[in-house]
């Protein structure tokens, strides 16, 4: 299994000092910068675009940037985010007119493609795409807002995707986004996730390092028990 990553979501960061806040959370143990892009069209909220991604790179952020496009249409934003320094770009299949073409476009632009699935989405989207992507992003809340509660029905869904990934024989990341906290991250890890997106539970904590370390310890206890 791939190394576990904790991915702080900057949707919950302090935008008055974004570069410093992101640098701090990475220095305190975060592995990946999770970048939620919302367009007030596909989801009922508006966040930020490629210029913020580029600004973080210019500030000196070198960690992988995991861009989650909650936008419709998708394709016109892929090259700008690639140029801005994105590492992963994930999108929702229903937001693309031609899913396979979008996946190929992400890869052609030099990024690693991912498919994002909402809580009520069928896993059948993976039937024809799993061999072409590097990441599956399972939403464990309905997209659009931070600070929501984890949807418990995501747990068996994570386990099913883990089976599919293992059967593929490929190193595909399994990311879960929404409502992840210290008290449920172990169950999410046990179900098969290896990338854990956390926004308010990290950026809302008094001590980033202590929170991330506790999360990592919870994940570690699952990995140790399963070895």
C-alpha positions as MATLAB code, in Angstrom:
seq = 'XXXXXXXXXXXXXXXXXXXXXXXXXXXXXXXXXXXXXXXXXXXXXXXXXXXXXXXXXXXXXXXXXXXXXXXXXXXXXXXXXXXXXXXXXXXXXXXXXXXXXXXXXXXXXXXXXXXXXXXXXXXXXXXXXXXXXXXXXXXXXXXXXXXXXXXXXXXXXXXXXXXXXXXXXXXXXXXXXXXXXXXXXXXXXXXXXXXXXXXXXXXXXXXXXXXXXXXXXXXXXXXXXXX';
ca = [
       0.000    0.000    0.000;
       1.170    3.528   -0.725;
       2.407    5.769    2.065;
      -0.458    7.435    3.913;
      -0.871   11.132    3.227;
      -2.645   13.739    5.318;
      -3.928   16.488    3.029;
      -4.927   19.718    4.794;
      -7.647   21.496    2.817;
      -6.829   25.167    2.424;
     -10.526   25.983    2.175;
     -10.284   26.269    5.977;
      -6.973   28.157    6.055;
      -6.400   31.784    7.015;
      -6.581   33.620    3.690;
      -5.193   36.812    5.185;
      -1.874   34.970    5.477;
      -2.360   31.981    3.197;
       1.250   31.329    2.216;
       2.453   31.366    5.812;
      -0.484   29.253    7.010;
       0.065   26.592    4.334;
       3.815   26.551    4.982;
       3.118   26.108    8.697;
       0.702   23.216    8.268;
       3.171   21.424    5.988;
       6.022   22.055    8.391;
       3.809   20.623   11.140;
       3.322   17.331    9.311;
       0.909   17.772    6.396;
       1.897   15.894    3.248;
      -0.226   17.379    0.474;
      -2.013   20.687   -0.108;
      -5.667   19.984   -0.933;
      -7.131   22.677   -3.159;
     -10.944   22.843   -3.398;
     -12.013   24.735   -6.511;
     -15.702   25.787   -6.459;
     -17.498   27.730   -9.171;
     -20.923   28.645   -7.701;
     -22.369   26.588  -10.555;
     -21.555   22.917  -10.059;
     -21.611   23.594   -6.303;
     -23.312   26.442   -4.386;
     -20.116   28.160   -3.336;
     -17.230   30.126   -4.846;
     -13.627   29.593   -3.781;
     -10.460   30.255   -5.789;
      -8.677   29.613   -9.061;
      -5.254   28.984  -10.620;
      -3.819   32.345   -9.527;
      -3.915   31.192   -5.872;
      -2.230   27.918   -6.790;
       0.469   29.832   -8.635;
       0.884   32.221   -5.700;
       1.524   29.307   -3.333;
       4.228   27.959   -5.633;
       5.775   31.416   -5.882;
       5.690   31.668   -2.091;
       7.835   28.530   -1.971;
       5.358   25.708   -1.375;
       6.960   22.571   -2.830;
       4.602   19.853   -1.555;
       2.215   18.171   -4.011;
      -0.875   20.275   -4.729;
      -4.018   18.192   -5.052;
      -6.576   20.167   -7.068;
     -10.216   19.055   -6.728;
     -12.296   20.677   -9.461;
     -15.884   21.168   -8.332;
     -16.653   23.064  -11.526;
     -18.641   22.624  -14.707;
     -17.388   22.515  -17.429;
     -13.975   21.143  -16.506;
     -11.581   21.139  -19.440;
     -10.864   24.864  -19.750;
      -9.343   24.951  -16.244;
      -6.990   21.990  -16.626;
      -4.139   23.691  -18.463;
      -4.252   26.833  -16.268;
      -3.981   24.714  -13.122;
      -1.201   22.629  -14.647;
       0.681   25.811  -15.506;
       0.045   27.077  -11.958;
       1.788   24.075  -10.395;
      -0.897   21.454   -9.722;
       0.261   17.879   -9.147;
      -3.059   16.016   -9.125;
      -6.240   17.217  -10.806;
      -9.511   15.458   -9.956;
     -12.911   16.138  -11.496;
     -16.490   14.884  -11.260;
     -17.561   12.697  -14.201;
     -20.959   14.362  -14.593;
     -19.188   17.725  -15.019;
     -17.350   16.532  -18.125;
     -18.968   15.960  -21.503;
     -16.261   13.423  -22.409;
     -14.712   11.808  -19.315;
     -12.012    9.839  -21.127;
     -10.941   12.934  -23.050;
     -10.705   14.948  -19.820;
      -8.547   12.273  -18.173;
      -6.186   12.266  -21.147;
      -6.039   16.070  -21.178;
      -4.970   16.137  -17.512;
      -2.184   13.656  -18.223;
      -1.090   15.465  -21.390;
      -0.745   18.643  -19.332;
       1.684   16.848  -17.009;
      -0.605   16.225  -14.041;
      -1.929   13.039  -12.488;
      -5.662   12.558  -13.170;
      -8.249   11.628  -10.574;
     -11.975   10.936  -10.588;
     -14.122   12.424   -7.822;
     -17.357   10.743   -6.748;
     -20.095   12.287   -4.608;
     -21.753   10.349   -1.756;
     -24.690    9.222   -3.920;
     -22.626    8.475   -7.052;
     -22.373    4.936   -8.342;
     -18.978    3.266   -8.449;
     -19.831    2.180  -11.991;
     -17.997    5.322  -13.116;
     -14.821    3.406  -12.285;
     -15.664    0.458  -14.539;
     -14.165    2.178  -17.574;
     -11.765    4.653  -15.983;
      -9.798    2.932  -13.196;
      -7.009    1.828  -15.530;
      -6.518    5.419  -16.710;
      -6.432    7.391  -13.451;
      -3.985    7.821  -10.565;
      -6.448    8.803   -7.846;
     -10.009    8.087   -6.752;
     -11.512   10.825   -4.585;
     -14.535    9.763   -2.567;
     -16.548   12.631   -1.131;
     -17.780   11.803    2.363;
     -19.895   14.971    2.496;
     -21.925   16.669   -0.213;
     -19.574   19.046   -2.026;
     -19.770   22.789   -1.634;
     -18.995   23.642    1.983;
     -16.408   22.871    4.639;
     -17.192   21.798    8.190;
     -19.824   19.157    7.364;
     -20.259   15.841    9.191;
     -18.884   12.607    7.770;
     -21.489   10.500    5.920;
     -21.213    6.999    7.404;
     -22.358    5.198    4.259;
     -19.002    6.180    2.753;
     -17.235    3.492    4.827;
     -18.393    0.444    2.782;
     -17.848    2.471   -0.382;
     -14.206    3.040    0.565;
     -13.774   -0.689    1.146;
     -15.244   -1.532   -2.254;
     -12.988    0.937   -4.055;
      -9.989   -0.474   -2.178;
     -10.852   -3.942   -3.525;
     -11.054   -2.577   -7.051;
      -7.725   -0.785   -6.745;
      -5.979   -3.825   -5.304;
      -7.398   -6.003   -8.086;
      -6.085   -3.562  -10.696;
      -2.503   -4.044   -9.530;
      -1.839   -0.328  -10.009;
      -0.661    2.269   -7.480;
      -3.833    4.341   -7.405;
      -4.418    6.732   -4.534;
      -7.679    6.389   -2.584;
      -8.579    9.767   -1.134;
     -11.476   10.589    1.184;
     -12.671   14.154    1.652;
     -15.202   15.485    4.148;
     -15.757   15.368    7.888;
     -12.479   13.603    8.697;
     -11.451   14.087   12.316;
      -9.220   12.498   14.918;
     -12.067   10.314   16.169;
     -12.981    8.734   12.812;
      -9.763    8.695   10.795;
      -8.814    5.203   12.011;
     -12.035    3.681   10.638;
     -11.506    5.469    7.344;
      -7.946    4.128    7.154;
      -9.099    0.638    8.071;
     -11.588    0.746    5.203;
      -8.748    1.331    2.756;
      -8.136    5.061    2.271;
      -4.555    6.322    2.011;
      -5.134   10.081    1.494;
      -7.086   11.896    4.194;
      -8.385   15.389    3.462;
      -9.010   17.455    6.574;
      -9.870   21.136    6.619;
     -11.496   22.608    9.710;
     -10.284   19.767   11.953;
      -6.685   20.806   11.250;
      -6.828   24.528   10.470;
      -9.349   25.032   13.266;
      -7.068   23.380   15.821;
      -4.907   25.386   18.215;
      -1.912   23.206   17.407;
      -1.573   21.895   13.837;
       1.344   19.614   14.676;
      -0.387   17.934   17.608;
      -3.567   17.331   15.612;
      -1.729   15.923   12.599;
       0.431   13.737   14.821;
      -2.644   12.348   16.561;
      -4.251   11.620   13.199;
      -1.085    9.879   12.037;
      -0.969    7.821   15.228;
      -4.585    6.737   14.695;
      -3.753    5.650   11.151;
      -0.593    3.932   12.394;
      -2.524    1.883   14.938;
      -4.654    0.470   12.107;
      -1.645   -0.311    9.922;
       0.171   -2.003   12.810;
      -2.850   -4.125   13.685;
      -3.224   -5.212   10.071;
       0.423   -6.151    9.517;
];
